[in-house]
Amino acid sequence: MRPRCLLAGLGVLLALTGCGVRPTGPVGAGDIPRPTAQPNPVAVYLVRGDRLARVSRPGLLNQPYLGLQQLTVAPTDAERQLGYRTLLPGGVTLMAYDSSGLLTVRVNRANVRWPRLLLGQVVCTANAAPGIKQVRLDYPIAVRVREKGGTGPEDSRKVDDLFKEMATRYKCDEFADLMAN
Amino acid sequence: MTRPPRSLKARIPKAGSPRRLAARAARRVVPRPVARAVRLLRGYSARYTMRLRPMGLRTRLAAAFVAVALVAALLASGISYVLVRRALLERVQDTEIIEIRQTVARYVPVTTPPGGEELVRQQLLAALYTSERRVWVMNLPAYQPAALDDRVRNAAAAGVGVPVSVMFSYRMLSETVFQRVRVRGHAYLLIGMLAAQPEQREQEGQKRPLVFVSVSLRREETELAQFTRALLIADGFAVLLALTMALAATRGVLRPVRVLGRAARALGEGDFSTRIGERGRDELTDLVRTFNRTADQLEHMVGELRAKDAASRRFVADVSHELRTPLTSMVAMAEILAEEGDDAARLVAVETRRLGALVERLIEISRFDAGAAALVLDDVVVAHAVEATLDARGWTGEVAVDGPADLIVRLDPRRLDVIVANLVGNALRHGGPPVSVAFRPEQDGVELTVTDAGPGIPEDLLPLVFNRFVKAEAARSRSEGSGLGLSIALENAGLHGGMLAVANGPDGGAVFTLWLPSADEEDEA
């Protein structure tokens, strides 16, 4: 009688504890996390009238060049109502590569020949990132080859111009004349 | 009568006890070293069986010790296992949940820039990733569903490799939720949360990151398994220790018990001088004291009884001796009177003669009682001895004798004559003719049977037949027998170290069986 009780007790204990990690149901562990990050806002240069205008967008953690990405996003409803627009065509992406103060902006379009206003938008937005002194554009160069004969001196001059243009280093100060007020 | 013969072997004291006979037989047959080895082995086996008696004190005490140790060890192990497991799991749960919550809170901005949700999602995936986690994040549209739909749940389950229940997905919309899940024999910690500001819910078009993380608990499982193994090994050692201690403790308890048992056995075998040293102050010492007092009393009483017995026997011997001298002359005078006189005188002569015979037998018996009887050994041809006995009593014609003529046994011829005469005389007087005597060599001696064809001995009288003054026909108290013949025969057989037994034969008559061993040369001295 007594050993049977004892065995039963041990069995109950064993059943209560079990071995290894037991599964559970869903258990609450506090509220949903409240977002606390309030990184520095980034500056984005849009066009208002025929002038460059600076607007501020919320920033993200560890994303210093978020402004360039924001430039590719259409202006918000609120901004549109205030008359802001962008000259950047849809579908263009801008990637930023930093090398000690010189920011290379890679564009996914060939032979970029943008109006000065649009160039100002990109350069000023990129130059607004902390620690950036100069901005350079980088894009593929496409050359049309004539049907007959090789490349003439005209064509090579054109290519040289393109390379020269791409090597140009810009600063936002160069576009000061386009700035509003 | 078809009843099987019931035999009774009379226990013969002193030289004739069966154990001694067996020992003597063994000594003759078995060589000495072998006999010693056998004795040793028997001693070992006796000790061994005593140590491991199945329900003996030692076994029971050891079992109780071990059971207590086992229960205590298992209980302690179980409790510590539960506590350690809870601590281990709570630690990992708390660490993971706090870290994930902090990461999410750090990376999800209070206001997300337009079109920045995918960037946040990528950042969260990169920030939450470790080798033990699988992370799945989706941007939940702003409208508020009661629970995530099945497609989202299945995608999440596939993303983290752990099934996600409806309950879990429902609760994670309003709080941080975790759940331990077992998948394919391994445990995982599933954590889910939605990162959003309460006021953000109202903002139009705002998406909120929904975060699922599964953490593999394989390391914790390994740790627990190691802990379990360590606990079991410790339990094993505890039980072993308990067993050792139990054996040590029982040794202390069992030694006095063994001593007491040995002493009680000695007392039972008649050694009334047995005493045990009284040591200690426990219950067993009380028992020892009681035993010693009992032994004292027994020794005292038995001594008294023996003294009285000896005195009464001496009295009988003295009386017999005193009676013999006047009786001798009375017998002679009665014979003379009977030759001349009438029936009355003849009757007196016959009774006087019987009285004389009785006194002779009493004297003989008292010699045995006094231990004064001695053997006078000789090489005896049994056939001749039996023939001479029958001849001297004039029974030659009435008794059939059967046996080898050349059987020679070394014994006391006078005592053999007394035994045979008593047995045959008894058969002739109380049994019925024909009476037969048969003898043959048996176990280094002679076995002699005396058989009659009478009615046999009543069952209730069989055990008493060798007692003094016992007669088969109690009514005929004045029969010729003295009632001492069989006693004397038994004493004589015992003096030889032999045995005398009685049984009723299958045909109804009494069968007396005598076995006398041939004496050793050394016994002659």
HADDOCK unambig.tbl for C-alpha pairs under 7 A between the chains (distance, minus, plus):
assign (segid A and resid 17 and name CA) (segid B and resid 82 and name CA) 6.32 0.50 0.50
assign (segid A and resid 20 and name CA) (segid B and resid 221 and name CA) 6.29 0.50 0.50
assign (segid A and resid 20 and name CA) (segid B and resid 224 and name CA) 6.59 0.50 0.50
assign (segid A and resid 21 and name CA) (segid B and resid 187 and name CA) 6.46 0.50 0.50
assign (segid A and resid 21 and name CA) (segid B and resid 221 and name CA) 6.65 0.50 0.50
assign (segid A and resid 23 and name CA) (segid B and resid 180 and name CA) 4.77 0.50 0.50
assign (segid A and resid 23 and name CA) (segid B and resid 181 and name CA) 4.89 0.50 0.50
assign (segid A and resid 23 and name CA) (segid B and resid 182 and name CA) 6.02 0.50 0.50
assign (segid A and resid 24 and name CA) (segid B and resid 179 and name CA) 5.77 0.50 0.50
assign (segid A and resid 24 and name CA) (segid B and resid 180 and name CA) 5.12 0.50 0.50
assign (segid A and resid 24 and name CA) (segid B and resid 181 and name CA) 6.72 0.50 0.50
assign (segid A and resid 25 and name CA) (segid B and resid 179 and name CA) 5.72 0.50 0.50
assign (segid A and resid 26 and name CA) (segid B and resid 168 and name CA) 5.53 0.50 0.50
assign (segid A and resid 26 and name CA) (segid B and resid 177 and name CA) 6.27 0.50 0.50
assign (segid A and resid 26 and name CA) (segid B and resid 178 and name CA) 5.68 0.50 0.50
assign (segid A and resid 26 and name CA) (segid B and resid 179 and name CA) 4.63 0.50 0.50
assign (segid A and resid 27 and name CA) (segid B and resid 177 and name CA) 5.51 0.50 0.50
assign (segid A and resid 27 and name CA) (segid B and resid 178 and name CA) 5.31 0.50 0.50
assign (segid A and resid 27 and name CA) (segid B and resid 179 and name CA) 5.94 0.50 0.50
assign (segid A and resid 28 and name CA) (segid B and resid 175 and name CA) 6.60 0.50 0.50
assign (segid A and resid 28 and name CA) (segid B and resid 176 and name CA) 5.86 0.50 0.50
assign (segid A and resid 28 and name CA) (segid B and resid 177 and name CA) 4.53 0.50 0.50
assign (segid A and resid 28 and name CA) (segid B and resid 178 and name CA) 6.43 0.50 0.50
assign (segid A and resid 29 and name CA) (segid B and resid 176 and name CA) 5.16 0.50 0.50
assign (segid A and resid 29 and name CA) (segid B and resid 177 and name CA) 5.55 0.50 0.50
assign (segid A and resid 29 and name CA) (segid B and resid 178 and name CA) 6.90 0.50 0.50
assign (segid A and resid 30 and name CA) (segid B and resid 175 and name CA) 5.99 0.50 0.50
assign (segid A and resid 30 and name CA) (segid B and resid 176 and name CA) 5.48 0.50 0.50
assign (segid A and resid 31 and name CA) (segid B and resid 174 and name CA) 6.95 0.50 0.50
assign (segid A and resid 31 and name CA) (segid B and resid 175 and name CA) 4.34 0.50 0.50
assign (segid A and resid 31 and name CA) (segid B and resid 176 and name CA) 5.54 0.50 0.50
assign (segid A and resid 32 and name CA) (segid B and resid 174 and name CA) 6.30 0.50 0.50
assign (segid A and resid 32 and name CA) (segid B and resid 175 and name CA) 4.43 0.50 0.50
assign (segid A and resid 32 and name CA) (segid B and resid 176 and name CA) 5.06 0.50 0.50
assign (segid A and resid 32 and name CA) (segid B and resid 193 and name CA) 5.98 0.50 0.50
assign (segid A and resid 32 and name CA) (segid B and resid 194 and name CA) 5.90 0.50 0.50
assign (segid A and resid 32 and name CA) (segid B and resid 195 and name CA) 6.23 0.50 0.50
assign (segid A and resid 33 and name CA) (segid B and resid 101 and name CA) 5.86 0.50 0.50
assign (segid A and resid 33 and name CA) (segid B and resid 105 and name CA) 5.98 0.50 0.50
assign (segid A and resid 33 and name CA) (segid B and resid 195 and name CA) 5.46 0.50 0.50
assign (segid A and resid 34 and name CA) (segid B and resid 105 and name CA) 5.88 0.50 0.50
assign (segid A and resid 34 and name CA) (segid B and resid 195 and name CA) 6.26 0.50 0.50
assign (segid A and resid 34 and name CA) (segid B and resid 196 and name CA) 6.01 0.50 0.50
assign (segid A and resid 34 and name CA) (segid B and resid 197 and name CA) 5.77 0.50 0.50
assign (segid A and resid 35 and name CA) (segid B and resid 105 and name CA) 4.32 0.50 0.50
assign (segid A and resid 35 and name CA) (segid B and resid 106 and name CA) 6.64 0.50 0.50
assign (segid A and resid 35 and name CA) (segid B and resid 108 and name CA) 5.33 0.50 0.50
assign (segid A and resid 35 and name CA) (segid B and resid 109 and name CA) 5.70 0.50 0.50
assign (segid A and resid 35 and name CA) (segid B and resid 110 and name CA) 5.39 0.50 0.50
assign (segid A and resid 35 and name CA) (segid B and resid 195 and name CA) 6.47 0.50 0.50
assign (segid A and resid 35 and name CA) (segid B and resid 196 and name CA) 6.32 0.50 0.50
assign (segid A and resid 35 and name CA) (segid B and resid 197 and name CA) 6.49 0.50 0.50
assign (segid A and resid 36 and name CA) (segid B and resid 105 and name CA) 5.48 0.50 0.50
assign (segid A and resid 36 and name CA) (segid B and resid 106 and name CA) 6.06 0.50 0.50
assign (segid A and resid 36 and name CA) (segid B and resid 109 and name CA) 6.34 0.50 0.50
assign (segid A and resid 36 and name CA) (segid B and resid 110 and name CA) 5.94 0.50 0.50
assign (segid A and resid 37 and name CA) (segid B and resid 105 and name CA) 6.69 0.50 0.50
assign (segid A and resid 37 and name CA) (segid B and resid 106 and name CA) 5.15 0.50 0.50
assign (segid A and resid 37 and name CA) (segid B and resid 107 and name CA) 6.31 0.50 0.50
assign (segid A and resid 37 and name CA) (segid B and resid 108 and name CA) 6.23 0.50 0.50
assign (segid A and resid 37 and name CA) (segid B and resid 109 and name CA) 4.49 0.50 0.50
assign (segid A and resid 37 and name CA) (segid B and resid 110 and name CA) 5.90 0.50 0.50
assign (segid A and resid 38 and name CA) (segid B and resid 109 and name CA) 5.77 0.50 0.50
assign (segid A and resid 38 and name CA) (segid B and resid 110 and name CA) 6.05 0.50 0.50
assign (segid A and resid 57 and name CA) (segid B and resid 113 and name CA) 6.17 0.50 0.50
assign (segid A and resid 58 and name CA) (segid B and resid 111 and name CA) 6.46 0.50 0.50
assign (segid A and resid 58 and name CA) (segid B and resid 112 and name CA) 6.44 0.50 0.50
assign (segid A and resid 58 and name CA) (segid B and resid 113 and name CA) 5.12 0.50 0.50
assign (segid A and resid 59 and name CA) (segid B and resid 113 and name CA) 6.63 0.50 0.50
assign (segid A and resid 60 and name CA) (segid B and resid 109 and name CA) 6.59 0.50 0.50
assign (segid A and resid 61 and name CA) (segid B and resid 107 and name CA) 6.29 0.50 0.50
assign (segid A and resid 73 and name CA) (segid B and resid 115 and name CA) 6.60 0.50 0.50
